[in-house]
Amino acid sequence: MAIGKASNFVINDDLFDTIFIEQINQNVNAFNTASANSIRFVTQMLEGDYAKTRFFDRLTGGVARRDTTSVSSATDTALTQDEVISVKCSRGFGPYAQTLDAFEKAQISSEQMTSNLAIMFADEFLKDALNTGLTAGVAALSQTTGSQDLIYDYSGTGNLSHAALIAGRAKMGDAFGRIKAWVMHSKAYHDLVAAQVSVASGNVADFAIYEGNAGTLGLPVVVTDSSSLVLDATTDNYYTLGLTDNAIVVQESENRRMVSDLITGLDNLVMRVQGEHAYNVEVKGFKWDTANGGANPTAGTIGTGTNWDSVVADDKDKGGVVIQTT
């Protein structure tokens, strides 16, 4: 008689990593492309709680009339140097536990268990990373402090419409072409579809309705029911983002760890699995306020606008615009 051994039910590290990486790469490559690289998932191991990249801000008004008859001393203008700072978010997966008896009765092998966990872990990893990135993007871009003016409030008028997209995009002025993709809640997306039905009925553009598409000013749309895009579920207020290249970057910054443990001393043998990982979040044109926001922030802290400090003088060099609708 064959007897299942407890050692059969363990996480196969090599198999887990292989399947996890395949699942991540497939989703990441598709997502980066679909979002026109406005939201990017990348991998680079980073030390500490923050990552800092120094840069010189864009020069403005540097070209002027030169007086060919003058030999007077010229006045130097200092270059403006600052740094973009991303913040590391430490995450845990599990722990999850199940009796070995349940695995045995279901005839699930350790390879099957490893495969299923790797796929679930990868999906949850990306879902959480996207939500955190969007929370950061909304918080940073919707501020109205100083000279920043990147939010268009259409909530007093109604649902998302083509007029709202145009007015929101106009916040970028003559740099509106830098917006590469929209990110919106499914409720806002269907409001846009409904608006198109009302304006396109009887027109030659009806083919867009038949194909199930929505007019989005020629830009791709990422539709996600992320809580980050809900301002207030009670009043049905939503955020729609118009993002530029590399507006939000989520960087896997620590090696993933997944371990399994056999628990004895109970009526049944139990297998417990638990994992850890971390990623950094960066918003284009901003630095994380390390003094006020601190390390390993909560969702609420990430979503506090004053924890994201502007590091560029021109709003056109930031990550995009925010449209607020009902």
Secondary structure, DSSP 8 states (H G I E B T S, - for coil): -----GGGSS--HHHHHHHHHHHHHHHHHHHHHHTTTSEEEEE----SSEEEEEEE----S------TT-----------EEEEEEEEEEEEEEEEEEEHHHHHHTT--HHHHHHHHHHHHHHHHHHHHHHHHHHHHHHHHT--STT---EEE-TTT-S--HHHHHHHHGGGGGGGGG--EEEE-HHHHHHHHHHHHHHHTTSGGGHHHHTT----TT--EEE---GGGEEETTTTEEEEEEE-TTSEEEEEEEEEEEEEEEE-SSSS-EEEEEEEEEEEEEETTEEE-TTTT-SS--HHHHT-GGGEEE--S-GGGSSEEEEEE-
